[in-house]
Amino acid sequence: TEEAEIRLVEIEIKPDSEIDNITISEAVKKHGVESLIISVIEKGEKISVKKASGGTHMRAGHKIIAIGTEDQIKYLTNLASS
């Protein structure tokens, strides 16, 4: 049996992307996101790193830290940039 390789990545959410201005729960329900989003980083006057939960809102300019298989990460990256 071949083991899936797991990746940990930082992905920036682009304006008007599929996951701009929705919660993590909405991303799972609406788009079938399977990667685990573990943190959302907000940039402002100070950088704020928040532990992610289903109700965590994702917006353009935020960076998300996610873990998943290669395919899961590619899918999430595409959602964040399209």
Phi and psi restraints in degrees (value plus and minus 20) as a CYANA .aco file:
   2 GLU   PHI    -106.7   -66.7
   2 GLU   PSI     111.7   151.7
   3 GLU   PHI    -104.5   -64.5
   3 GLU   PSI     119.3   159.3
   4 ALA   PHI     -95.3   -55.3
   4 ALA   PSI     117.3   157.3
   5 GLU   PHI    -104.1   -64.1
   5 GLU   PSI     112.4   152.4
   6 ILE   PHI    -121.1   -81.1
   6 ILE   PSI     117.9   157.9
   7 ARG   PHI    -140.4  -100.4
   7 ARG   PSI     128.3   168.3
   8 LEU   PHI    -137.2   -97.2
   8 LEU   PSI     102.3   142.3
   9 VAL   PHI    -155.8  -115.8
   9 VAL   PSI     141.9   181.9
  10 GLU   PHI    -134.3   -94.3
  10 GLU   PSI     105.9   145.9
  11 ILE   PHI    -146.2  -106.2
  11 ILE   PSI     110.3   150.3
  12 GLU   PHI    -109.4   -69.4
  12 GLU   PSI     115.5   155.5
  13 ILE   PHI    -106.0   -66.0
  13 ILE   PSI     102.7   142.7
  14 LYS   PHI    -107.4   -67.4
  14 LYS   PSI     132.6   172.6
  15 PRO   PHI     -78.3   -38.3
  15 PRO   PSI     118.6   158.6
  16 ASP   PHI      42.5    82.5
  16 ASP   PSI      -0.8    39.2
  17 SER   PHI     -95.5   -55.5
  17 SER   PSI     151.9   191.9
  18 GLU   PHI     -80.7   -40.7
  18 GLU   PSI     -47.5    -7.5
  19 ILE   PHI    -131.2   -91.2
  19 ILE   PSI      -6.6    33.4
  20 ASP   PHI     -93.4   -53.4
  20 ASP   PSI     108.7   148.7
  21 ASN   PHI      47.2    87.2
  21 ASN   PSI      16.8    56.8
  22 ILE   PHI    -153.2  -113.2
  22 ILE   PSI     146.6   186.6
  23 THR   PHI    -106.8   -66.8
  23 THR   PSI     147.3   187.3
  24 ILE   PHI     -81.9   -41.9
  24 ILE   PSI     -61.7   -21.7
  25 SER   PHI     -79.1   -39.1
  25 SER   PSI     -61.6   -21.6
  26 GLU   PHI     -84.8   -44.8
  26 GLU   PSI     -57.3   -17.3
  27 ALA   PHI     -83.8   -43.8
  27 ALA   PSI     -58.4   -18.4
  28 VAL   PHI     -87.6   -47.6
  28 VAL   PSI     -68.4   -28.4
  29 LYS   PHI     -88.8   -48.8
  29 LYS   PSI     -65.7   -25.7
  30 LYS   PHI     -98.9   -58.9
  30 LYS   PSI     -56.6   -16.6
  31 HIS   PHI    -138.9   -98.9
  31 HIS   PSI     -22.5    17.5
  32 GLY   PHI      48.2    88.2
  32 GLY   PSI      11.3    51.3
  33 VAL   PHI     -80.7   -40.7
  33 VAL   PSI     105.8   145.8
  34 GLU   PHI    -130.6   -90.6
  34 GLU   PSI     -36.0     4.0
  35 SER   PHI     -90.2   -50.2
  35 SER   PSI     135.6   175.6
  36 LEU   PHI    -113.9   -73.9
  36 LEU   PSI      94.5   134.5
  37 ILE   PHI    -108.5   -68.5
  37 ILE   PSI      94.7   134.7
  38 ILE   PHI    -121.7   -81.7
  38 ILE   PSI     -37.1     2.9
  39 SER   PHI    -178.4  -138.4
  39 SER   PSI     130.2   170.2
  40 VAL   PHI    -142.5  -102.5
  40 VAL   PSI     108.8   148.8
  41 ILE   PHI    -128.0   -88.0
  41 ILE   PSI     102.3   142.3
  42 GLU   PHI    -126.6   -86.6
  42 GLU   PSI     113.4   153.4
  43 LYS   PHI    -123.1   -83.1
  43 LYS   PSI     113.0   153.0
  44 GLY   PHI    -173.2  -133.2
  44 GLY   PSI    -159.9  -119.9
  45 GLU   PHI     -84.4   -44.4
  45 GLU   PSI     -53.3   -13.3
  46 LYS   PHI    -146.4  -106.4
  46 LYS   PSI     130.7   170.7
  47 ILE   PHI    -102.9   -62.9
  47 ILE   PSI     110.9   150.9
  48 SER   PHI    -138.2   -98.2
  48 SER   PSI     100.9   140.9
  49 VAL   PHI    -126.3   -86.3
  49 VAL   PSI     100.4   140.4
  50 LYS   PHI    -138.7   -98.7
  50 LYS   PSI     119.2   159.2
  51 LYS   PHI     -86.1   -46.1
  51 LYS   PSI     111.3   151.3
  52 ALA   PHI    -104.4   -64.4
  52 ALA   PSI     124.9   164.9
  53 SER   PHI    -158.1  -118.1
  53 SER   PSI     157.6   197.6
  54 GLY   PHI     -78.1   -38.1
  54 GLY   PSI     -51.8   -11.8
  55 GLY   PHI    -107.2   -67.2
  55 GLY   PSI     -20.6    19.4
  56 THR   PHI     -86.3   -46.3
  56 THR   PSI     107.1   147.1
  57 HIS   PHI    -105.2   -65.2
  57 HIS   PSI     115.1   155.1
  58 MET   PHI    -131.4   -91.4
  58 MET   PSI     112.0   152.0
  59 ARG   PHI    -153.4  -113.4
  59 ARG   PSI     139.9   179.9
  60 ALA   PHI     -73.6   -33.6
  60 ALA   PSI     116.5   156.5
  61 GLY   PHI      74.2   114.2
  61 GLY   PSI     -43.3    -3.3
  62 HIS   PHI     -89.7   -49.7
  62 HIS   PSI     132.8   172.8
  63 LYS   PHI    -133.5   -93.5
  63 LYS   PSI     118.6   158.6
  64 ILE   PHI    -132.6   -92.6
  64 ILE   PSI     122.8   162.8
  65 ILE   PHI    -123.4   -83.4
  65 ILE   PSI     102.9   142.9
  66 ALA   PHI    -154.9  -114.9
  66 ALA   PSI     134.4   174.4
  67 ILE   PHI    -147.4  -107.4
  67 ILE   PSI     120.2   160.2
  68 GLY   PHI     157.0   197.0
  68 GLY   PSI    -198.2  -158.2
  69 THR   PHI     -94.3   -54.3
  69 THR   PSI     148.3   188.3
  70 GLU   PHI     -74.0   -34.0
  70 GLU   PSI     -67.5   -27.5
  71 ASP   PHI     -85.1   -45.1
  71 ASP   PSI     -61.6   -21.6
  72 GLN   PHI     -82.9   -42.9
  72 GLN   PSI     -60.9   -20.9
  73 ILE   PHI     -89.3   -49.3
  73 ILE   PSI     -61.1   -21.1
  74 LYS   PHI     -79.9   -39.9
  74 LYS   PSI     -63.5   -23.5
  75 TYR   PHI     -82.8   -42.8
  75 TYR   PSI     -66.8   -26.8
  76 LEU   PHI     -83.5   -43.5
  76 LEU   PSI     -61.4   -21.4
  77 THR   PHI     -80.9   -40.9
  77 THR   PSI     -62.3   -22.3
  78 ASN   PHI     -83.7   -43.7
  78 ASN   PSI     -61.9   -21.9
  79 LEU   PHI     -82.9   -42.9
  79 LEU   PSI     -56.7   -16.7
  80 ALA   PHI     -95.1   -55.1
  80 ALA   PSI     -35.7     4.3
  81 SER   PHI    -139.5   -99.5
  81 SER   PSI     -17.9    22.1
